[in-house]
Amino acid sequence: MAEVPAQEIVIGKDDRDSILADIAALLVAGRLSGGLNVERFEEEFARQVGTRHAVAVSSGTTALELILLALDVRDRPVIVPANTNFATFTAAWRAGARVVLADVDPDTLAPSRADLSAVAEPGTAAVLLVHMGGIITCEIQDIVQWCQRNNIALVEDAAHAHGSYRNGRHAGAFGAAGAFSFFATKVMTTGEGGMVVTDDPDLAAEVRLYRNLGKADAWVSHHLRMGMNGRMTEIAAILGRHQLARLDEYVQARQRVAAEYARELAGVPGLTLLEPGHPYSGYKVVCRLGPEIDRLALKRRLGETGVQLAGEVYAEPLHHQPVLADGYGHLSLPGAEMACARQVCLPVYPTLDSVRLRLVASALSLCLRDDLNSQ
């Protein structure tokens, strides 16, 4: 039986050799933290995104938390979409915010401007706008302007959006700051790691303070903020620099996969592929199932054919999470609930060839037709 895994992480031999040579030089030099590789990774990533500043950190979650600490959101409302990763919520919670959940448009997987207006309160400090699966909402410019009019900081969770552009602007460059993740499954990876991007020099300086235990000088124990250890290692930065050099190649390969899925699955009953409507990272190929399709049964049947679907974004909205039941369980957010309940994500990675892709499309089409015919 042919196997199509949900994820395939491959670093080619040429890259492995170059990475290992750079790590060997680093080990000889003996500077494993806070060195030139982190600085150069920051400079190169800022150029990629088109912002004036980038600050390398230990994870995407840390990137969000540090931005919110720098914005001083403590005890103020921060709006978070209900269909996001739990880390988006915890970043705001750990920064001391009062988290307010917003509904989303199932077609964009992001809150509309109307969704944000519906839950905004006096004194709202920030909106965390998540570019789900790499998709930048078509309402981004309206949301930017609404935030500016209401003195609300727009913070982009761009964990999925390396290489996503809308109207010529890269994800992360629309608002006050953006946060990227370099987790192992992301479009580019350092294993664990993240990056803050911003045009605001004061915000960048605050993030640098907070990531280094509140110290302005890395090696002097003089603390100006109640910070944390959010630093990136030199080894992670080496891997990140090599991955960044390949980013355009990775994104083009993922976009090829997404386009081929769209052709292979056009007109399949019970299935709708979400259309980004802009050049995007290809992090996820998101499909919405018809209401008559049992997702768990579908995934089980596909698994029996050797096809593993990728993780949803996300399978369960935040207000349905047990740990948040007391504060948010009473909410009704139908857009997020529908988006989460009826979503599947197809395998997508640069090494997915056409043969395996067509196997996925064929198996999915057959399972869906069988489900519909049995009703």
FENLINJO-V11086 format. One record per residue. N is the residue number from 1. RES is the residue in three letters. PHI is phi as a letter, one per 30 degrees, with the letter a starting at -180 (999 if undefined). OMEGA is omega in radians with two decimals (999 if undefined). NEAR is the number of other C-alpha atoms within 12 Angstrom. Layout:
n=N res=RES phi=PHI omega=OMEGA near=NEAR
n=N res=RES phi=PHI omega=OMEGA near=NEAR
This chain:
n=1 res=MET phi=999 omega=3.11 near=11
n=2 res=ALA phi=d omega=-3.13 near=18
n=3 res=GLU phi=c omega=3.02 near=23
n=4 res=VAL phi=b omega=-3.11 near=32
n=5 res=PRO phi=d omega=3.10 near=26
n=6 res=ALA phi=d omega=-3.07 near=30
n=7 res=GLN phi=b omega=3.10 near=26
n=8 res=GLU phi=b omega=-3.09 near=21
n=9 res=ILE phi=c omega=-3.07 near=24
n=10 res=VAL phi=b omega=3.00 near=20
n=11 res=ILE phi=c omega=-3.01 near=23
n=12 res=GLY phi=d omega=-3.06 near=15
n=13 res=LYS phi=d omega=-3.14 near=10
n=14 res=ASP phi=e omega=3.11 near=13
n=15 res=ASP phi=d omega=3.13 near=21
n=16 res=ARG phi=e omega=-3.14 near=18
n=17 res=ASP phi=d omega=-3.13 near=15
n=18 res=SER phi=d omega=3.14 near=19
n=19 res=ILE phi=d omega=-3.12 near=27
n=20 res=LEU phi=d omega=3.09 near=19
n=21 res=ALA phi=d omega=3.12 near=18
n=22 res=ASP phi=d omega=3.11 near=26
n=23 res=ILE phi=d omega=3.10 near=25
n=24 res=ALA phi=d omega=3.10 near=19
n=25 res=ALA phi=d omega=3.11 near=18
n=26 res=LEU phi=d omega=-3.13 near=25
n=27 res=LEU phi=d omega=3.07 near=15
n=28 res=VAL phi=d omega=-3.13 near=11
n=29 res=ALA phi=d omega=3.06 near=14
n=30 res=GLY phi=i omega=3.11 near=14
n=31 res=ARG phi=c omega=-2.99 near=18
n=32 res=LEU phi=c omega=-3.11 near=24
n=33 res=SER phi=b omega=3.02 near=28
n=34 res=GLY phi=i omega=-3.10 near=30
n=35 res=GLY phi=c omega=-3.02 near=24
n=36 res=LEU phi=d omega=-3.12 near=23
n=37 res=ASN phi=d omega=3.07 near=31
n=38 res=VAL phi=d omega=-3.13 near=35
n=39 res=GLU phi=d omega=-3.12 near=28
n=40 res=ARG phi=d omega=3.07 near=25
n=41 res=PHE phi=d omega=3.10 near=38
n=42 res=GLU phi=d omega=-3.13 near=37
n=43 res=GLU phi=d omega=-3.11 near=27
n=44 res=GLU phi=d omega=-3.13 near=31
n=45 res=PHE phi=d omega=3.08 near=40
n=46 res=ALA phi=e omega=3.09 near=33
n=47 res=ARG phi=d omega=-3.14 near=21
n=48 res=GLN phi=d omega=-3.06 near=29
n=49 res=VAL phi=d omega=-3.13 near=36
n=50 res=GLY phi=i omega=3.07 near=26
n=51 res=THR phi=c omega=-3.11 near=31
n=52 res=ARG phi=d omega=-3.04 near=26
n=53 res=HIS phi=b omega=2.96 near=36
n=54 res=ALA phi=b omega=-3.11 near=40
n=55 res=VAL phi=b omega=-3.12 near=51
n=56 res=ALA phi=d omega=-3.08 near=53
n=57 res=VAL phi=b omega=-2.96 near=48
n=58 res=SER phi=d omega=3.12 near=38
n=59 res=SER phi=a omega=3.06 near=37
n=60 res=GLY phi=d omega=3.09 near=43
n=61 res=THR phi=d omega=3.09 near=37
n=62 res=THR phi=d omega=3.12 near=46
n=63 res=ALA phi=e omega=3.12 near=51
n=64 res=LEU phi=d omega=-3.10 near=54
n=65 res=GLU phi=d omega=-3.13 near=47
n=66 res=LEU phi=d omega=3.08 near=52
n=67 res=ILE phi=e omega=-3.08 near=54
n=68 res=LEU phi=d omega=3.02 near=49
n=69 res=LEU phi=d omega=3.13 near=38
n=70 res=ALA phi=d omega=3.11 near=38
n=71 res=LEU phi=d omega=3.11 near=35
n=72 res=ASP phi=h omega=-3.10 near=28
n=73 res=VAL phi=c omega=-3.05 near=33
n=74 res=ARG phi=e omega=3.09 near=24
n=75 res=ASP phi=i omega=3.11 near=22
n=76 res=ARG phi=c omega=3.13 near=27
n=77 res=PRO phi=d omega=2.98 near=31
n=78 res=VAL phi=b omega=-3.07 near=44
n=79 res=ILE phi=d omega=-3.13 near=46
n=80 res=VAL phi=b omega=3.08 near=46
n=81 res=PRO phi=d omega=-3.02 near=48
n=82 res=ALA phi=d omega=-3.06 near=50
n=83 res=ASN phi=c omega=-3.04 near=45
n=84 res=THR phi=c omega=3.04 near=43
n=85 res=ASN phi=d omega=-3.13 near=34
n=86 res=PHE phi=e omega=-3.12 near=28
n=87 res=ALA phi=d omega=3.12 near=29
n=88 res=THR phi=d omega=3.09 near=45
n=89 res=PHE phi=d omega=-3.04 near=41
n=90 res=THR phi=d omega=3.09 near=29
n=91 res=ALA phi=d omega=3.12 near=35
n=92 res=ALA phi=d omega=-3.14 near=42
n=93 res=TRP phi=d omega=-3.12 near=29
n=94 res=ARG phi=d omega=3.07 near=27
n=95 res=ALA phi=d omega=3.06 near=35
n=96 res=GLY phi=j omega=-3.12 near=24
n=97 res=ALA phi=d omega=2.92 near=31
n=98 res=ARG phi=c omega=-2.99 near=30
n=99 res=VAL phi=d omega=3.09 near=38
n=100 res=VAL phi=c omega=-3.12 near=36
n=101 res=LEU phi=d omega=3.10 near=43
n=102 res=ALA phi=c omega=3.03 near=43
n=103 res=ASP phi=d omega=-3.12 near=39
n=104 res=VAL phi=b omega=3.00 near=40
n=105 res=ASP phi=d omega=-3.10 near=30
n=106 res=PRO phi=d omega=-3.14 near=36
n=107 res=ASP phi=d omega=-3.13 near=30
n=108 res=THR phi=c omega=-3.08 near=36
n=109 res=LEU phi=i omega=3.14 near=43
n=110 res=ALA phi=b omega=3.05 near=44
n=111 res=PRO phi=d omega=2.96 near=42
n=112 res=SER phi=d omega=3.06 near=33
n=113 res=ARG phi=e omega=3.12 near=29
n=114 res=ALA phi=d omega=3.09 near=18
n=115 res=ASP phi=d omega=3.14 near=31
n=116 res=LEU phi=d omega=3.13 near=37
n=117 res=SER phi=d omega=-3.07 near=26
n=118 res=ALA phi=d omega=-3.07 near=17
n=119 res=VAL phi=c omega=-3.14 near=28
n=120 res=ALA phi=d omega=3.13 near=30
n=121 res=GLU phi=b omega=3.00 near=23
n=122 res=PRO phi=e omega=3.14 near=14
n=123 res=GLY phi=i omega=3.09 near=21
n=124 res=THR phi=e omega=-3.03 near=31
n=125 res=ALA phi=d omega=-3.01 near=38
n=126 res=ALA phi=a omega=2.92 near=46
n=127 res=VAL phi=c omega=2.98 near=54
n=128 res=LEU phi=c omega=-3.12 near=53
n=129 res=LEU phi=c omega=-3.06 near=55
n=130 res=VAL phi=c omega=3.08 near=46
n=131 res=HIS phi=d omega=-2.95 near=48
n=132 res=MET phi=d omega=-3.14 near=47
n=133 res=GLY phi=i omega=-3.07 near=47
n=134 res=GLY phi=j omega=-3.10 near=47
n=135 res=ILE phi=d omega=3.04 near=42
n=136 res=ILE phi=c omega=-3.07 near=46
n=137 res=THR phi=e omega=3.10 near=40
n=138 res=CYS phi=d omega=3.12 near=25
n=139 res=GLU phi=c omega=-3.02 near=29
n=140 res=ILE phi=e omega=-3.10 near=34
n=141 res=GLN phi=d omega=3.07 near=21
n=142 res=ASP phi=d omega=3.14 near=21
n=143 res=ILE phi=d omega=3.08 near=34
n=144 res=VAL phi=e omega=-3.10 near=32
n=145 res=GLN phi=d omega=3.11 near=18
n=146 res=TRP phi=d omega=3.11 near=25
n=147 res=CYS phi=d omega=-3.14 near=29
n=148 res=GLN phi=d omega=-3.13 near=19
n=149 res=ARG phi=d omega=-3.06 near=13
n=150 res=ASN phi=c omega=3.11 near=21
n=151 res=ASN phi=h omega=3.12 near=21
n=152 res=ILE phi=c omega=3.12 near=31
n=153 res=ALA phi=d omega=3.04 near=37
n=154 res=LEU phi=c omega=3.12 near=41
n=155 res=VAL phi=c omega=-3.10 near=47
n=156 res=GLU phi=c omega=2.95 near=48
n=157 res=ASP phi=d omega=-3.07 near=51
n=158 res=ALA phi=c omega=-3.09 near=48
n=159 res=ALA phi=e omega=-3.12 near=52
n=160 res=HIS phi=c omega=-2.78 near=42
n=161 res=ALA phi=c omega=3.03 near=44
n=162 res=HIS phi=d omega=-3.14 near=51
n=163 res=GLY phi=j omega=3.06 near=44
n=164 res=SER phi=d omega=3.12 near=42
n=165 res=TYR phi=b omega=2.98 near=32
n=166 res=ARG phi=b omega=-3.11 near=27
n=167 res=ASN phi=h omega=3.08 near=19
n=168 res=GLY phi=i omega=-3.12 near=16
n=169 res=ARG phi=c omega=-3.11 near=24
n=170 res=HIS phi=d omega=3.00 near=37
n=171 res=ALA phi=e omega=-3.12 near=47
n=172 res=GLY phi=j omega=-3.07 near=49
n=173 res=ALA phi=c omega=-3.10 near=43
n=174 res=PHE phi=d omega=-2.98 near=40
n=175 res=GLY phi=c omega=3.14 near=39
n=176 res=ALA phi=d omega=-3.13 near=40
n=177 res=ALA phi=a omega=3.07 near=48
n=178 res=GLY phi=b omega=3.14 near=53
n=179 res=ALA phi=b omega=3.11 near=52
n=180 res=PHE phi=c omega=3.06 near=52
n=181 res=SER phi=c omega=3.03 near=41
n=182 res=PHE phi=c omega=3.08 near=39
n=183 res=PHE phi=e omega=-2.97 near=27
n=184 res=ALA phi=e omega=-3.06 near=26
n=185 res=THR phi=c omega=-3.03 near=27
n=186 res=LYS phi=d omega=-3.09 near=41
n=187 res=VAL phi=e omega=2.95 near=45
n=188 res=MET phi=b omega=-2.95 near=45
n=189 res=THR phi=b omega=2.89 near=37
n=190 res=THR phi=c omega=-3.04 near=38
n=191 res=GLY phi=i omega=2.90 near=26
n=192 res=GLU phi=b omega=3.13 near=32
n=193 res=GLY phi=l omega=3.14 near=40
n=194 res=GLY phi=a omega=-3.14 near=48
n=195 res=MET phi=b omega=2.98 near=57
n=196 res=VAL phi=c omega=3.05 near=58
n=197 res=VAL phi=b omega=-3.13 near=51
n=198 res=THR phi=a omega=2.99 near=42
n=199 res=ASP phi=c omega=-3.03 near=25
n=200 res=ASP phi=c omega=-3.11 near=25
n=201 res=PRO phi=d omega=3.14 near=19
n=202 res=ASP phi=d omega=3.11 near=18
n=203 res=LEU phi=d omega=3.11 near=30
n=204 res=ALA phi=d omega=3.14 near=35
n=205 res=ALA phi=d omega=3.11 near=29
n=206 res=GLU phi=d omega=3.11 near=32
n=207 res=VAL phi=d omega=3.12 near=46
n=208 res=ARG phi=d omega=3.07 near=42
n=209 res=LEU phi=d omega=-3.06 near=32
n=210 res=TYR phi=d omega=-3.11 near=38
n=211 res=ARG phi=d omega=-3.04 near=41
n=212 res=ASN phi=c omega=3.11 near=35
n=213 res=LEU phi=h omega=3.10 near=26
n=214 res=GLY phi=i omega=-3.11 near=29
n=215 res=LYS phi=c omega=3.07 near=25
n=216 res=ALA phi=d omega=3.13 near=21
n=217 res=ASP phi=c omega=-3.05 near=18
n=218 res=ALA phi=e omega=-2.99 near=20
n=219 res=TRP phi=c omega=3.11 near=13
n=220 res=VAL phi=c omega=-3.07 near=12
n=221 res=SER phi=d omega=3.10 near=13
n=222 res=HIS phi=b omega=-2.88 near=16
n=223 res=HIS phi=c omega=-3.10 near=19
n=224 res=LEU phi=c omega=-3.13 near=19
n=225 res=ARG phi=b omega=3.00 near=24
n=226 res=MET phi=d omega=-3.02 near=21
n=227 res=GLY phi=c omega=-3.11 near=28
n=228 res=MET phi=b omega=2.96 near=26
n=229 res=ASN phi=d omega=3.12 near=27
n=230 res=GLY phi=c omega=-3.02 near=35
n=231 res=ARG phi=d omega=3.00 near=39
n=232 res=MET phi=c omega=3.11 near=41
n=233 res=THR phi=d omega=3.08 near=32
n=234 res=GLU phi=d omega=3.14 near=36
n=235 res=ILE phi=d omega=3.08 near=35
n=236 res=ALA phi=d omega=3.14 near=38
n=237 res=ALA phi=d omega=3.07 near=44
n=238 res=ILE phi=d omega=3.11 near=40
n=239 res=LEU phi=d omega=3.14 near=37
n=240 res=GLY phi=d omega=3.14 near=43
n=241 res=ARG phi=d omega=3.10 near=33
n=242 res=HIS phi=d omega=3.10 near=35
n=243 res=GLN phi=d omega=3.13 near=35
n=244 res=LEU phi=d omega=3.11 near=33
n=245 res=ALA phi=d omega=3.13 near=21
n=246 res=ARG phi=c omega=-2.96 near=25
n=247 res=LEU phi=e omega=-3.12 near=31
n=248 res=ASP phi=e omega=3.11 near=24
n=249 res=GLU phi=d omega=3.13 near=23
n=250 res=TYR phi=d omega=-3.10 near=33
n=251 res=VAL phi=d omega=3.12 near=35
n=252 res=GLN phi=d omega=3.12 near=26
n=253 res=ALA phi=d omega=3.12 near=27
n=254 res=ARG phi=d omega=3.10 near=38
n=255 res=GLN phi=d omega=3.06 near=32
n=256 res=ARG phi=d omega=3.13 near=28
n=257 res=VAL phi=d omega=-3.13 near=34
n=258 res=ALA phi=d omega=-3.14 near=40
n=259 res=ALA phi=d omega=3.13 near=27
n=260 res=GLU phi=d omega=3.04 near=27
n=261 res=TYR phi=e omega=-3.11 near=41
n=262 res=ALA phi=e omega=3.12 near=26
n=263 res=ARG phi=d omega=-3.05 near=17
n=264 res=GLU phi=d omega=-3.02 near=24
n=265 res=LEU phi=c omega=3.13 near=30
n=266 res=ALA phi=e omega=3.07 near=20
n=267 res=GLY phi=i omega=3.11 near=16
n=268 res=VAL phi=d omega=-3.10 near=27
n=269 res=PRO phi=d omega=3.11 near=25
n=270 res=GLY phi=i omega=-3.04 near=31
n=271 res=LEU phi=b omega=3.05 near=36
n=272 res=THR phi=b omega=3.05 near=28
n=273 res=LEU phi=d omega=3.07 near=34
n=274 res=LEU phi=d omega=-3.12 near=35
n=275 res=GLU phi=c omega=3.13 near=30
n=276 res=PRO phi=d omega=-3.13 near=34
n=277 res=GLY phi=i omega=3.13 near=22
n=278 res=HIS phi=a omega=3.06 near=25
n=279 res=PRO phi=d omega=-3.05 near=31
n=280 res=TYR phi=b omega=-3.01 near=41
n=281 res=SER phi=d omega=-3.03 near=44
n=282 res=GLY phi=i omega=-3.12 near=48
n=283 res=TYR phi=d omega=3.11 near=45
n=284 res=LYS phi=b omega=2.86 near=47
n=285 res=VAL phi=c omega=-2.99 near=41
n=286 res=VAL phi=c omega=3.12 near=40
n=287 res=CYS phi=b omega=3.03 near=43
n=288 res=ARG phi=c omega=3.12 near=34
n=289 res=LEU phi=d omega=3.00 near=33
n=290 res=GLY phi=d omega=-3.07 near=25
n=291 res=PRO phi=d omega=-3.10 near=19
n=292 res=GLU phi=d omega=-3.07 near=21
n=293 res=ILE phi=c omega=3.07 near=28
n=294 res=ASP phi=d omega=-3.04 near=24
n=295 res=ARG phi=d omega=-3.11 near=30
n=296 res=LEU phi=d omega=3.12 near=18
n=297 res=ALA phi=d omega=3.12 near=17
n=298 res=LEU phi=d omega=-3.13 near=33
n=299 res=LYS phi=d omega=3.12 near=30
n=300 res=ARG phi=d omega=-3.14 near=18
n=301 res=ARG phi=d omega=3.10 near=24
n=302 res=LEU phi=d omega=3.10 near=34
n=303 res=GLY phi=e omega=3.11 near=24
n=304 res=GLU phi=d omega=3.09 near=19
n=305 res=THR phi=c omega=-3.13 near=24
n=306 res=GLY phi=j omega=-3.13 near=22
n=307 res=VAL phi=c omega=3.07 near=33
n=308 res=GLN phi=c omega=3.08 near=32
n=309 res=LEU phi=d omega=3.07 near=36
n=310 res=ALA phi=d omega=3.12 near=31
n=311 res=GLY phi=d omega=3.13 near=27
n=312 res=GLU phi=d omega=3.05 near=34
n=313 res=VAL phi=b omega=-0.04 near=42
n=314 res=TYR phi=b omega=-3.04 near=35
n=315 res=ALA phi=d omega=-3.04 near=29
n=316 res=GLU phi=b omega=3.13 near=26
n=317 res=PRO phi=d omega=-3.04 near=40
n=318 res=LEU phi=d omega=-3.08 near=39
n=319 res=HIS phi=d omega=3.02 near=34
n=320 res=HIS phi=c omega=3.11 near=28
n=321 res=GLN phi=d omega=-3.07 near=24
n=322 res=PRO phi=e omega=-3.07 near=14
n=323 res=VAL phi=d omega=-3.14 near=14
n=324 res=LEU phi=c omega=-3.03 near=22
n=325 res=ALA phi=d omega=-3.07 near=14
n=326 res=ASP phi=d omega=-3.07 near=13
n=327 res=GLY phi=c omega=-2.97 near=17
n=328 res=TYR phi=b omega=-3.04 near=23
n=329 res=GLY phi=d omega=-3.12 near=18
n=330 res=HIS phi=d omega=-3.01 near=14
n=331 res=LEU phi=d omega=2.97 near=24
n=332 res=SER phi=c omega=-3.11 near=19
n=333 res=LEU phi=b omega=-2.93 near=30
n=334 res=PRO phi=d omega=3.13 near=22
n=335 res=GLY phi=d omega=3.12 near=27
n=336 res=ALA phi=d omega=-3.12 near=38
n=337 res=GLU phi=d omega=3.12 near=31
n=338 res=MET phi=d omega=-3.13 near=28
n=339 res=ALA phi=e omega=-3.12 near=40
n=340 res=CYS phi=d omega=-3.01 near=40
n=341 res=ALA phi=d omega=-3.00 near=29
n=342 res=ARG phi=c omega=-3.04 near=35
n=343 res=GLN phi=c omega=2.88 near=43
n=344 res=VAL phi=b omega=3.11 near=40
n=345 res=CYS phi=b omega=-3.07 near=39
n=346 res=LEU phi=d omega=3.05 near=46
n=347 res=PRO phi=e omega=3.10 near=42
n=348 res=VAL phi=b omega=3.09 near=45
n=349 res=TYR phi=a omega=-3.02 near=37
n=350 res=PRO phi=e omega=-3.08 near=35
n=351 res=THR phi=c omega=3.12 near=27
n=352 res=LEU phi=d omega=-3.09 near=31
n=353 res=ASP phi=d omega=-3.06 near=22
n=354 res=SER phi=d omega=-3.14 near=24
n=355 res=VAL phi=d omega=-3.13 near=18
n=356 res=ARG phi=d omega=3.11 near=28
n=357 res=LEU phi=d omega=-3.14 near=37
n=358 res=ARG phi=d omega=3.04 near=26
n=359 res=LEU phi=d omega=3.09 near=29
n=360 res=VAL phi=d omega=-3.09 near=39
n=361 res=ALA phi=d omega=-3.13 near=34
n=362 res=SER phi=d omega=-3.14 near=23
n=363 res=ALA phi=d omega=3.14 near=33
n=364 res=LEU phi=d omega=3.14 near=42
n=365 res=SER phi=d omega=-3.12 near=28
n=366 res=LEU phi=d omega=3.14 near=24
n=367 res=CYS phi=d omega=3.14 near=31
n=368 res=LEU phi=d omega=3.13 near=33
n=369 res=ARG phi=d omega=3.10 near=22
n=370 res=ASP phi=d omega=3.12 near=20
n=371 res=ASP phi=d omega=-3.08 near=24
n=372 res=LEU phi=d omega=-3.12 near=21
n=373 res=ASN phi=d omega=-3.11 near=13
n=374 res=SER phi=d omega=-3.07 near=10
n=375 res=GLN phi=c omega=999 near=10
